[in-house]
Amino acid sequence: MVKWIPTPGSIATYLGRTRASRRTVRVIAEAVAGRMVVEAIGKKGINVRFTVKRENLARPEPDLFD
């Protein structure tokens, strides 16, 4: 099975520790040590940027934008 590697500008699903922390993010850049800088809409409706481990990013479901 080929592992999906997100590239800057792509949309991904962030798989956090709990089901509630699953969110759709936009990949901004590659960081160090296998991490990616991503952007998402925060709790107050403001865009926030944070780093996540690459293995916690998954390809979005095919019907997300269909």
PDB file of N, CA, C and O in Angstrom, chain B, residues numbered from 101:
ATOM      1  N   MET B 101       0.849  -1.177   0.000  1.00  0.00           N
ATOM      2  CA  MET B 101       0.000   0.000   0.000  1.00  0.00           C
ATOM      3  C   MET B 101       0.900   1.247   0.000  1.00  0.00           C
ATOM      4  O   MET B 101       1.847   1.327   0.782  1.00  0.00           O
ATOM      5  N   VAL B 102       0.610   2.199  -0.858  1.00  0.00           N
ATOM      6  CA  VAL B 102       1.385   3.424  -0.957  1.00  0.00           C
ATOM      7  C   VAL B 102       0.881   4.413   0.086  1.00  0.00           C
ATOM      8  O   VAL B 102      -0.313   4.707   0.152  1.00  0.00           O
ATOM      9  N   LYS B 103       1.802   4.923   0.898  1.00  0.00           N
ATOM     10  CA  LYS B 103       1.429   5.891   1.934  1.00  0.00           C
ATOM     11  C   LYS B 103       1.258   7.256   1.291  1.00  0.00           C
ATOM     12  O   LYS B 103       2.068   7.660   0.457  1.00  0.00           O
ATOM     13  N   TRP B 104       0.213   7.963   1.674  1.00  0.00           N
ATOM     14  CA  TRP B 104      -0.066   9.292   1.149  1.00  0.00           C
ATOM     15  C   TRP B 104       0.815  10.301   1.858  1.00  0.00           C
ATOM     16  O   TRP B 104       0.860  10.328   3.087  1.00  0.00           O
ATOM     17  N   ILE B 105       1.515  11.127   1.103  1.00  0.00           N
ATOM     18  CA  ILE B 105       2.360  12.174   1.660  1.00  0.00           C
ATOM     19  C   ILE B 105       1.744  13.510   1.253  1.00  0.00           C
ATOM     20  O   ILE B 105       1.719  13.844   0.068  1.00  0.00           O
ATOM     21  N   PRO B 106       1.248  14.276   2.224  1.00  0.00           N
ATOM     22  CA  PRO B 106       0.620  15.562   1.892  1.00  0.00           C
ATOM     23  C   PRO B 106       1.644  16.571   1.405  1.00  0.00           C
ATOM     24  O   PRO B 106       2.786  16.575   1.863  1.00  0.00           O
ATOM     25  N   THR B 107       1.241  17.418   0.485  1.00  0.00           N
ATOM     26  CA  THR B 107       2.103  18.471  -0.038  1.00  0.00           C
ATOM     27  C   THR B 107       1.512  19.822   0.352  1.00  0.00           C
ATOM     28  O   THR B 107       0.307  19.924   0.583  1.00  0.00           O
ATOM     29  N   PRO B 108       2.343  20.857   0.428  1.00  0.00           N
ATOM     30  CA  PRO B 108       1.814  22.188   0.762  1.00  0.00           C
ATOM     31  C   PRO B 108       0.713  22.605  -0.207  1.00  0.00           C
ATOM     32  O   PRO B 108       0.844  22.449  -1.421  1.00  0.00           O
ATOM     33  N   GLY B 109      -0.371  23.134   0.347  1.00  0.00           N
ATOM     34  CA  GLY B 109      -1.521  23.545  -0.446  1.00  0.00           C
ATOM     35  C   GLY B 109      -2.622  22.512  -0.500  1.00  0.00           C
ATOM     36  O   GLY B 109      -3.736  22.830  -0.914  1.00  0.00           O
ATOM     37  N   SER B 110      -2.344  21.275  -0.093  1.00  0.00           N
ATOM     38  CA  SER B 110      -3.368  20.235  -0.173  1.00  0.00           C
ATOM     39  C   SER B 110      -4.265  20.253   1.065  1.00  0.00           C
ATOM     40  O   SER B 110      -3.894  20.784   2.112  1.00  0.00           O
ATOM     41  N   ILE B 111      -5.436  19.669   0.924  1.00  0.00           N
ATOM     42  CA  ILE B 111      -6.401  19.532   2.011  1.00  0.00           C
ATOM     43  C   ILE B 111      -6.202  18.147   2.616  1.00  0.00           C
ATOM     44  O   ILE B 111      -6.017  17.169   1.891  1.00  0.00           O
ATOM     45  N   ALA B 112      -6.239  18.065   3.940  1.00  0.00           N
ATOM     46  CA  ALA B 112      -6.051  16.788   4.629  1.00  0.00           C
ATOM     47  C   ALA B 112      -6.997  16.715   5.816  1.00  0.00           C
ATOM     48  O   ALA B 112      -7.586  17.716   6.224  1.00  0.00           O
ATOM     49  N   THR B 113      -7.132  15.526   6.358  1.00  0.00           N
ATOM     50  CA  THR B 113      -7.893  15.318   7.574  1.00  0.00           C
ATOM     51  C   THR B 113      -6.908  15.058   8.699  1.00  0.00           C
ATOM     52  O   THR B 113      -6.094  14.138   8.615  1.00  0.00           O
ATOM     53  N   TYR B 114      -6.978  15.865   9.753  1.00  0.00           N
ATOM     54  CA  TYR B 114      -6.125  15.681  10.916  1.00  0.00           C
ATOM     55  C   TYR B 114      -6.809  14.717  11.862  1.00  0.00           C
ATOM     56  O   TYR B 114      -7.941  14.950  12.286  1.00  0.00           O
ATOM     57  N   LEU B 115      -6.127  13.639  12.192  1.00  0.00           N
ATOM     58  CA  LEU B 115      -6.663  12.624  13.086  1.00  0.00           C
ATOM     59  C   LEU B 115      -6.010  12.794  14.452  1.00  0.00           C
ATOM     60  O   LEU B 115      -4.900  12.311  14.677  1.00  0.00           O
ATOM     61  N   GLY B 116      -6.693  13.476  15.360  1.00  0.00           N
ATOM     62  CA  GLY B 116      -6.156  13.731  16.690  1.00  0.00           C
ATOM     63  C   GLY B 116      -6.307  12.533  17.603  1.00  0.00           C
ATOM     64  O   GLY B 116      -6.641  11.433  17.163  1.00  0.00           O
ATOM     65  N   ARG B 117      -6.058  12.761  18.870  1.00  0.00           N
ATOM     66  CA  ARG B 117      -6.119  11.674  19.857  1.00  0.00           C
ATOM     67  C   ARG B 117      -7.533  11.179  20.086  1.00  0.00           C
ATOM     68  O   ARG B 117      -7.734  10.004  20.394  1.00  0.00           O
ATOM     69  N   THR B 118      -8.520  12.057  19.940  1.00  0.00           N
ATOM     70  CA  THR B 118      -9.912  11.662  20.149  1.00  0.00           C
ATOM     71  C   THR B 118     -10.706  11.904  18.878  1.00  0.00           C
ATOM     72  O   THR B 118     -10.253  12.613  17.979  1.00  0.00           O
ATOM     73  N   ARG B 119     -11.862  11.328  18.805  1.00  0.00           N
ATOM     74  CA  ARG B 119     -12.730  11.513  17.640  1.00  0.00           C
ATOM     75  C   ARG B 119     -13.141  12.979  17.499  1.00  0.00           C
ATOM     76  O   ARG B 119     -13.337  13.465  16.385  1.00  0.00           O
ATOM     77  N   ALA B 120     -13.272  13.681  18.624  1.00  0.00           N
ATOM     78  CA  ALA B 120     -13.678  15.086  18.596  1.00  0.00           C
ATOM     79  C   ALA B 120     -12.602  15.989  18.013  1.00  0.00           C
ATOM     80  O   ALA B 120     -12.909  17.085  17.542  1.00  0.00           O
ATOM     81  N   SER B 121     -11.354  15.553  18.033  1.00  0.00           N
ATOM     82  CA  SER B 121     -10.276  16.397  17.511  1.00  0.00           C
ATOM     83  C   SER B 121      -9.994  16.145  16.030  1.00  0.00           C
ATOM     84  O   SER B 121      -8.996  16.642  15.509  1.00  0.00           O
ATOM     85  N   ARG B 122     -10.834  15.401  15.354  1.00  0.00           N
ATOM     86  CA  ARG B 122     -10.701  15.187  13.907  1.00  0.00           C
ATOM     87  C   ARG B 122     -11.193  16.437  13.196  1.00  0.00           C
ATOM     88  O   ARG B 122     -12.306  16.898  13.449  1.00  0.00           O
ATOM     89  N   ARG B 123     -10.362  16.995  12.297  1.00  0.00           N
ATOM     90  CA  ARG B 123     -10.761  18.212  11.593  1.00  0.00           C
ATOM     91  C   ARG B 123     -10.100  18.259  10.226  1.00  0.00           C
ATOM     92  O   ARG B 123      -9.069  17.631   9.989  1.00  0.00           O
ATOM     93  N   THR B 124     -10.714  19.014   9.344  1.00  0.00           N
ATOM     94  CA  THR B 124     -10.169  19.223   8.012  1.00  0.00           C
ATOM     95  C   THR B 124      -9.221  20.409   8.073  1.00  0.00           C
ATOM     96  O   THR B 124      -9.566  21.468   8.597  1.00  0.00           O
ATOM     97  N   VAL B 125      -8.009  20.219   7.525  1.00  0.00           N
ATOM     98  CA  VAL B 125      -6.980  21.253   7.584  1.00  0.00           C
ATOM     99  C   VAL B 125      -6.395  21.460   6.193  1.00  0.00           C
ATOM    100  O   VAL B 125      -6.563  20.632   5.298  1.00  0.00           O
ATOM    101  N   ARG B 126      -5.705  22.586   6.034  1.00  0.00           N
ATOM    102  CA  ARG B 126      -4.955  22.864   4.802  1.00  0.00           C
ATOM    103  C   ARG B 126      -3.481  22.825   5.172  1.00  0.00           C
ATOM    104  O   ARG B 126      -3.056  23.471   6.130  1.00  0.00           O
ATOM    105  N   VAL B 127      -2.706  22.069   4.410  1.00  0.00           N
ATOM    106  CA  VAL B 127      -1.273  21.952   4.667  1.00  0.00           C
ATOM    107  C   VAL B 127      -0.593  23.213   4.151  1.00  0.00           C
ATOM    108  O   VAL B 127      -0.767  23.591   2.992  1.00  0.00           O
ATOM    109  N   ILE B 128       0.184  23.864   5.019  1.00  0.00           N
ATOM    110  CA  ILE B 128       0.872  25.098   4.676  1.00  0.00           C
ATOM    111  C   ILE B 128       2.313  24.820   4.247  1.00  0.00           C
ATOM    112  O   ILE B 128       2.751  25.290   3.197  1.00  0.00           O
ATOM    113  N   ALA B 129       3.043  24.063   5.054  1.00  0.00           N
ATOM    114  CA  ALA B 129       4.452  23.813   4.765  1.00  0.00           C
ATOM    115  C   ALA B 129       4.927  22.583   5.526  1.00  0.00           C
ATOM    116  O   ALA B 129       4.258  22.093   6.436  1.00  0.00           O
ATOM    117  N   GLU B 130       6.095  22.100   5.129  1.00  0.00           N
ATOM    118  CA  GLU B 130       6.733  21.008   5.844  1.00  0.00           C
ATOM    119  C   GLU B 130       7.618  21.599   6.925  1.00  0.00           C
ATOM    120  O   GLU B 130       8.368  22.541   6.670  1.00  0.00           O
ATOM    121  N   ALA B 131       7.537  21.056   8.125  1.00  0.00           N
ATOM    122  CA  ALA B 131       8.374  21.508   9.235  1.00  0.00           C
ATOM    123  C   ALA B 131       9.481  20.468   9.450  1.00  0.00           C
ATOM    124  O   ALA B 131       9.732  19.646   8.569  1.00  0.00           O
ATOM    125  N   VAL B 132      10.122  20.495  10.575  1.00  0.00           N
ATOM    126  CA  VAL B 132      11.207  19.559  10.871  1.00  0.00           C
ATOM    127  C   VAL B 132      10.683  18.317  11.571  1.00  0.00           C
ATOM    128  O   VAL B 132       9.575  18.309  12.108  1.00  0.00           O
ATOM    129  N   ALA B 133      11.498  17.266  11.556  1.00  0.00           N
ATOM    130  CA  ALA B 133      11.232  16.022  12.290  1.00  0.00           C
ATOM    131  C   ALA B 133       9.901  15.373  11.915  1.00  0.00           C
ATOM    132  O   ALA B 133       9.179  14.904  12.795  1.00  0.00           O
ATOM    133  N   GLY B 134       9.564  15.338  10.629  1.00  0.00           N
ATOM    134  CA  GLY B 134       8.351  14.656  10.183  1.00  0.00           C
ATOM    135  C   GLY B 134       7.060  15.346  10.556  1.00  0.00           C
ATOM    136  O   GLY B 134       6.023  14.695  10.690  1.00  0.00           O
ATOM    137  N   ARG B 135       7.105  16.642  10.726  1.00  0.00           N
ATOM    138  CA  ARG B 135       5.902  17.400  11.074  1.00  0.00           C
ATOM    139  C   ARG B 135       5.519  18.325   9.930  1.00  0.00           C
ATOM    140  O   ARG B 135       6.344  18.676   9.087  1.00  0.00           O
ATOM    141  N   MET B 136       4.250  18.712   9.920  1.00  0.00           N
ATOM    142  CA  MET B 136       3.717  19.608   8.907  1.00  0.00           C
ATOM    143  C   MET B 136       3.040  20.787   9.591  1.00  0.00           C
ATOM    144  O   MET B 136       2.412  20.629  10.638  1.00  0.00           O
ATOM    145  N   VAL B 137       3.168  21.964   8.997  1.00  0.00           N
ATOM    146  CA  VAL B 137       2.441  23.141   9.465  1.00  0.00           C
ATOM    147  C   VAL B 137       1.105  23.138   8.742  1.00  0.00           C
ATOM    148  O   VAL B 137       1.060  23.092   7.513  1.00  0.00           O
ATOM    149  N   VAL B 138       0.013  23.188   9.502  1.00  0.00           N
ATOM    150  CA  VAL B 138      -1.320  23.163   8.918  1.00  0.00           C
ATOM    151  C   VAL B 138      -2.116  24.360   9.413  1.00  0.00           C
ATOM    152  O   VAL B 138      -1.756  25.001  10.401  1.00  0.00           O
ATOM    153  N   GLU B 139      -3.205  24.650   8.708  1.00  0.00           N
ATOM    154  CA  GLU B 139      -4.088  25.752   9.069  1.00  0.00           C
ATOM    155  C   GLU B 139      -5.506  25.215   9.138  1.00  0.00           C
ATOM    156  O   GLU B 139      -5.934  24.442   8.281  1.00  0.00           O
ATOM    157  N   ALA B 140      -6.229  25.634  10.169  1.00  0.00           N
ATOM    158  CA  ALA B 140      -7.620  25.212  10.345  1.00  0.00           C
ATOM    159  C   ALA B 140      -8.409  26.375  10.926  1.00  0.00           C
ATOM    160  O   ALA B 140      -7.829  27.382  11.333  1.00  0.00           O
ATOM    161  N   ILE B 141      -9.713  26.240  10.965  1.00  0.00           N
ATOM    162  CA  ILE B 141     -10.564  27.254  11.578  1.00  0.00           C
ATOM    163  C   ILE B 141     -10.662  26.932  13.062  1.00  0.00           C
ATOM    164  O   ILE B 141     -11.072  25.836  13.442  1.00  0.00           O
ATOM    165  N   GLY B 142     -10.285  27.887  13.892  1.00  0.00           N
ATOM    166  CA  GLY B 142     -10.279  27.699  15.337  1.00  0.00           C
ATOM    167  C   GLY B 142     -11.660  27.812  15.949  1.00  0.00           C
ATOM    168  O   GLY B 142     -12.652  28.011  15.249  1.00  0.00           O
ATOM    169  N   LYS B 143     -11.709  27.682  17.265  1.00  0.00           N
ATOM    170  CA  LYS B 143     -12.984  27.708  17.989  1.00  0.00           C
ATOM    171  C   LYS B 143     -13.709  29.035  17.885  1.00  0.00           C
ATOM    172  O   LYS B 143     -14.939  29.068  17.937  1.00  0.00           O
ATOM    173  N   LYS B 144     -12.973  30.134  17.738  1.00  0.00           N
ATOM    174  CA  LYS B 144     -13.592  31.455  17.630  1.00  0.00           C
ATOM    175  C   LYS B 144     -13.788  31.882  16.180  1.00  0.00           C
ATOM    176  O   LYS B 144     -14.103  33.044  15.921  1.00  0.00           O
ATOM    177  N   GLY B 145     -13.608  30.968  15.232  1.00  0.00           N
ATOM    178  CA  GLY B 145     -13.806  31.274  13.828  1.00  0.00           C
ATOM    179  C   GLY B 145     -12.616  31.936  13.156  1.00  0.00           C
ATOM    180  O   GLY B 145     -12.718  32.401  12.021  1.00  0.00           O
ATOM    181  N   ILE B 146     -11.497  31.980  13.848  1.00  0.00           N
ATOM    182  CA  ILE B 146     -10.284  32.589  13.308  1.00  0.00           C
ATOM    183  C   ILE B 146      -9.357  31.483  12.828  1.00  0.00           C
ATOM    184  O   ILE B 146      -9.246  30.441  13.473  1.00  0.00           O
ATOM    185  N   ASN B 147      -8.685  31.707  11.690  1.00  0.00           N
ATOM    186  CA  ASN B 147      -7.719  30.730  11.203  1.00  0.00           C
ATOM    187  C   ASN B 147      -6.561  30.601  12.171  1.00  0.00           C
ATOM    188  O   ASN B 147      -6.006  31.603  12.623  1.00  0.00           O
ATOM    189  N   VAL B 148      -6.192  29.362  12.492  1.00  0.00           N
ATOM    190  CA  VAL B 148      -5.071  29.088  13.376  1.00  0.00           C
ATOM    191  C   VAL B 148      -4.095  28.163  12.662  1.00  0.00           C
ATOM    192  O   VAL B 148      -4.497  27.313  11.868  1.00  0.00           O
ATOM    193  N   ARG B 149      -2.820  28.335  12.950  1.00  0.00           N
ATOM    194  CA  ARG B 149      -1.787  27.471  12.388  1.00  0.00           C
ATOM    195  C   ARG B 149      -1.133  26.693  13.517  1.00  0.00           C
ATOM    196  O   ARG B 149      -0.877  27.230  14.594  1.00  0.00           O
ATOM    197  N   PHE B 150      -0.868  25.424  13.255  1.00  0.00           N
ATOM    198  CA  PHE B 150      -0.201  24.590  14.246  1.00  0.00           C
ATOM    199  C   PHE B 150       0.535  23.479  13.524  1.00  0.00           C
ATOM    200  O   PHE B 150       0.300  23.239  12.340  1.00  0.00           O
ATOM    201  N   THR B 151       1.427  22.799  14.231  1.00  0.00           N
ATOM    202  CA  THR B 151       2.190  21.713  13.629  1.00  0.00           C
ATOM    203  C   THR B 151       1.633  20.382  14.114  1.00  0.00           C
ATOM    204  O   THR B 151       1.221  20.244  15.266  1.00  0.00           O
ATOM    205  N   VAL B 152       1.628  19.412  13.215  1.00  0.00           N
ATOM    206  CA  VAL B 152       1.166  18.065  13.534  1.00  0.00           C
ATOM    207  C   VAL B 152       2.130  17.065  12.925  1.00  0.00           C
ATOM    208  O   VAL B 152       2.860  17.384  11.986  1.00  0.00           O
ATOM    209  N   LYS B 153       2.131  15.860  13.461  1.00  0.00           N
ATOM    210  CA  LYS B 153       2.952  14.805  12.887  1.00  0.00           C
ATOM    211  C   LYS B 153       2.352  14.382  11.554  1.00  0.00           C
ATOM    212  O   LYS B 153       1.132  14.309  11.403  1.00  0.00           O
ATOM    213  N   ARG B 154       3.215  14.108  10.599  1.00  0.00           N
ATOM    214  CA  ARG B 154       2.773  13.724   9.259  1.00  0.00           C
ATOM    215  C   ARG B 154       1.884  12.484   9.297  1.00  0.00           C
ATOM    216  O   ARG B 154       0.934  12.389   8.520  1.00  0.00           O
ATOM    217  N   GLU B 155       2.174  11.530  10.187  1.00  0.00           N
ATOM    218  CA  GLU B 155       1.368  10.305  10.223  1.00  0.00           C
ATOM    219  C   GLU B 155      -0.036  10.535  10.769  1.00  0.00           C
ATOM    220  O   GLU B 155      -0.888   9.653  10.659  1.00  0.00           O
ATOM    221  N   ASN B 156      -0.293  11.708  11.358  1.00  0.00           N
ATOM    222  CA  ASN B 156      -1.644  12.038  11.832  1.00  0.00           C
ATOM    223  C   ASN B 156      -2.484  12.739  10.767  1.00  0.00           C
ATOM    224  O   ASN B 156      -3.614  13.145  11.037  1.00  0.00           O
ATOM    225  N   LEU B 157      -1.944  12.880   9.568  1.00  0.00           N
ATOM    226  CA  LEU B 157      -2.706  13.463   8.459  1.00  0.00           C
ATOM    227  C   LEU B 157      -3.122  12.354   7.508  1.00  0.00           C
ATOM    228  O   LEU B 157      -2.318  11.496   7.144  1.00  0.00           O
ATOM    229  N   ALA B 158      -4.367  12.381   7.117  1.00  0.00           N
ATOM    230  CA  ALA B 158      -4.894  11.374   6.199  1.00  0.00           C
ATOM    231  C   ALA B 158      -5.519  12.063   4.995  1.00  0.00           C
ATOM    232  O   ALA B 158      -5.915  13.227   5.054  1.00  0.00           O
ATOM    233  N   ARG B 159      -5.595  11.316   3.911  1.00  0.00           N
ATOM    234  CA  ARG B 159      -6.263  11.823   2.712  1.00  0.00           C
ATOM    235  C   ARG B 159      -7.745  12.019   3.042  1.00  0.00           C
ATOM    236  O   ARG B 159      -8.356  11.152   3.666  1.00  0.00           O
ATOM    237  N   PRO B 160      -8.334  13.160   2.625  1.00  0.00           N
ATOM    238  CA  PRO B 160      -9.756  13.373   2.916  1.00  0.00           C
ATOM    239  C   PRO B 160     -10.623  12.340   2.194  1.00  0.00           C
ATOM    240  O   PRO B 160     -10.226  11.764   1.181  1.00  0.00           O
ATOM    241  N   GLU B 161     -11.784  12.131   2.732  1.00  0.00           N
ATOM    242  CA  GLU B 161     -12.720  11.183   2.118  1.00  0.00           C
ATOM    243  C   GLU B 161     -13.044  11.649   0.702  1.00  0.00           C
ATOM    244  O   GLU B 161     -13.131  12.854   0.463  1.00  0.00           O
ATOM    245  N   PRO B 162     -13.222  10.729  -0.239  1.00  0.00           N
ATOM    246  CA  PRO B 162     -13.464  11.117  -1.635  1.00  0.00           C
ATOM    247  C   PRO B 162     -14.712  11.949  -1.852  1.00  0.00           C
ATOM    248  O   PRO B 162     -14.765  12.708  -2.820  1.00  0.00           O
ATOM    249  N   ASP B 163     -15.713  11.845  -1.002  1.00  0.00           N
ATOM    250  CA  ASP B 163     -16.965  12.572  -1.210  1.00  0.00           C
ATOM    251  C   ASP B 163     -16.981  13.906  -0.462  1.00  0.00           C
ATOM    252  O   ASP B 163     -18.042  14.517  -0.340  1.00  0.00           O
ATOM    253  N   LEU B 164     -15.850  14.369   0.036  1.00  0.00           N
ATOM    254  CA  LEU B 164     -15.816  15.608   0.803  1.00  0.00           C
ATOM    255  C   LEU B 164     -16.295  16.797  -0.019  1.00  0.00           C
ATOM    256  O   LEU B 164     -17.076  17.604   0.486  1.00  0.00           O
ATOM    257  N   PHE B 165     -15.858  16.932  -1.254  1.00  0.00           N
ATOM    258  CA  PHE B 165     -16.229  18.073  -2.078  1.00  0.00           C
ATOM    259  C   PHE B 165     -17.079  17.683  -3.283  1.00  0.00           C
ATOM    260  O   PHE B 165     -17.300  18.519  -4.160  1.00  0.00           O
ATOM    261  N   ASP B 166     -17.551  16.478  -3.356  1.00  0.00           N
ATOM    262  CA  ASP B 166     -18.378  16.049  -4.483  1.00  0.00           C
ATOM    263  C   ASP B 166     -19.808  16.472  -4.314  1.00  0.00           C
ATOM    264  O   ASP B 166     -20.641  16.191  -5.176  1.00  0.00           O
TER     265      ASP B 166
END
